[in-house]
């Protein structure tokens, strides 16, 4: 029985212990990796959220600036029309 234990069961037990240790190591590594992936995912979400806020603020600012420019152009166009109408009226009076 002692010989069988030395020849067969000891190497088999050693092989099984090494396999078990290897599996435990891989499971631990997977848990570490999943935690790291979760952290990276959270960082990515935070970065995207911040980028969306920045884009929203920039678009809002550009919209306001564009609206002001359009209003100025409209006022200038109305002023030009008024001046041209007054000019035409004055020219009409001069011709009389």
ABEGO torsion letter per residue (X at the ends): XAAAAAAAAAAAAAAAAAAAAAAAAAAAAAAAAAAAAAAAAAAAAAAAAAAAAAAAAAAAAAAAAAAAAAAAAAAAAAAAAAAAAAAAAAAAAAAX
